[in-house]
């Protein structure tokens, strides 16, 4: 099963946001970390299924090490989001 790196974004006045370095523009947010993780799995699957339906290539996941090599990502919390598609 492929797993994509999700980056957690959180300010004092915001929900927990999740973005995916491999899929620019794919984001979600939840009131709790657990909800954000659950929604991240859903939005990842939805987006990838859309890519497949449209005949587009699904990018391979970038390793956690490569994502964390970007200085902008070092201050963020990461989660590994499994890709569960049909």
C-alpha positions in Angstrom: 0.0 0.0 0.0 1.3 3.4 -0.9 1.6 6.1 1.7 1.9 9.8 1.1 3.4 12.3 3.4 0.8 14.7 4.9 2.0 18.0 6.4 0.0 19.2 9.4 -0.5 23.0 9.6 -1.9 24.5 12.8 -2.2 28.0 14.1 -3.6 29.0 17.5 -6.9 30.0 15.9 -7.2 27.4 13.2 -8.2 23.8 12.7 -5.6 21.1 11.9 -4.9 21.5 8.2 -3.3 18.8 6.1 -1.6 19.3 2.7 0.3 16.8 0.5 3.6 17.9 -1.0 3.1 15.3 -3.9 -0.4 16.7 -4.7 -0.3 20.5 -4.7 -3.7 22.0 -4.0 -5.0 18.9 -2.2 -5.8 20.0 1.3 -8.3 19.3 4.1 -8.8 20.3 7.7 -10.3 18.9 10.9 -11.2 20.2 14.4 -8.9 17.5 16.0 -5.8 15.7 14.8 -7.8 12.5 14.5 -10.4 14.1 12.4 -7.8 15.7 10.2 -6.1 12.3 9.7 -9.4 10.7 8.8 -10.3 13.4 6.3 -6.8 13.3 4.9 -7.3 9.7 3.9 -10.6 10.5 2.3 -9.4 13.5 0.3 -6.3 11.6 -0.8 -8.4 8.7 -2.1 -11.0 11.0 -3.7 -8.3 13.0 -5.5 -6.4 9.9 -6.7 -9.6 8.2 -8.0 -10.3 11.4 -9.9 -6.8 11.3 -11.5 -7.4 7.7 -12.5 -10.9 8.4 -13.9 -9.4 11.2 -16.0 -6.6 9.0 -17.3 -3.9 11.1 -15.6 -0.8 9.7 -13.9 -0.8 9.2 -10.2 2.5 10.5 -8.7 4.6 8.1 -6.7 4.9 9.1 -3.1 8.0 11.1 -2.1 9.9 9.7 0.8 9.6 11.3 4.2 13.3 12.0 4.1 13.0 13.9 0.8 10.0 15.9 2.1 11.9 16.8 5.3 14.9 17.9 3.3 12.9 21.0 2.4 13.7 23.6 5.1 10.1 24.9 4.9 8.8 21.5 6.0 11.0 21.0 9.0 8.9 22.9 11.5 5.7 21.0 10.5 4.4 17.8 11.9 4.1 15.0 9.4 1.7 12.0 9.1 1.9 9.1 6.7 -1.4 8.8 4.9 -2.3 5.4 3.3 -3.8 5.5 -0.1 -7.0 3.4 0.0 -8.8 3.3 -3.4 -11.3 1.1 -5.0 
